[in-house]
Amino acid sequence: MMTSYSKTVYLKVNETFTDWLRRELKDELSIRYRAVHMSEDMGVTNITLHRFLHGCEVRGDFYDKAFKFLIKKGK
């Protein structure tokens, strides 16, 4: 049996999906839950997450993994 999830994404005026995703991921970070922990939980390398959070380009599979991560977190 396959489980399916849905999520509605509300973007601000002139905000892109990438901007929204970056904002949501940054909101998850804290002093205790650092980017290195998040990258392990997402299944991506630490440098890939770091590049994304600082505005650099990443590959398409990163977006899939990041969105699945947020779905699992319940965000």
C-alpha positions in Angstrom: 0.0 0.0 0.0 1.4 3.4 -1.0 1.0 6.4 1.2 0.4 9.7 -0.4 0.8 13.2 0.9 -0.3 16.6 -0.2 1.0 20.1 0.6 -0.3 23.4 -0.5 2.5 26.0 -0.9 1.5 29.6 -0.5 4.0 32.0 -2.0 4.3 35.6 -1.2 4.1 38.2 -4.0 7.2 38.0 -6.2 8.4 34.9 -4.3 9.6 31.8 -6.2 9.4 28.2 -5.1 13.1 28.3 -4.5 12.8 31.3 -2.2 10.0 29.6 -0.3 12.0 26.3 0.0 15.1 28.2 1.2 13.1 30.1 3.8 11.4 26.9 5.1 14.7 25.1 5.4 16.3 28.0 7.2 13.4 28.1 9.6 14.2 24.5 10.6 17.7 25.3 11.6 18.7 26.1 15.2 21.7 26.0 17.4 21.0 22.3 18.1 19.8 21.3 14.7 22.5 22.5 12.4 22.8 22.2 8.6 25.0 19.1 8.9 22.2 17.3 10.7 19.6 18.5 8.2 21.7 17.3 5.2 22.1 13.9 6.8 18.3 13.7 7.3 17.6 14.8 3.8 20.1 12.4 2.2 22.2 15.2 0.5 25.8 16.3 1.1 26.5 19.1 3.5 28.1 21.2 0.8 25.0 20.9 -1.4 22.7 22.1 1.3 25.2 24.9 2.2 25.3 26.0 -1.4 21.5 26.1 -1.7 21.0 28.0 1.6 23.5 30.6 0.3 21.8 31.2 -3.0 23.9 29.0 -5.3 22.4 26.6 -7.9 21.8 22.9 -7.1 20.6 19.9 -9.1 16.9 19.1 -9.5 17.0 16.0 -7.2 17.9 18.3 -4.3 14.5 19.9 -4.6 12.8 16.5 -4.5 14.7 15.5 -1.4 14.2 18.9 0.3 10.4 18.9 -0.3 10.1 15.3 0.9 12.1 16.3 4.0 9.6 19.1 4.8 6.7 16.8 4.2 8.1 14.3 6.7 8.7 17.2 9.2 5.1 18.2 8.9 6.0 21.7 7.7 
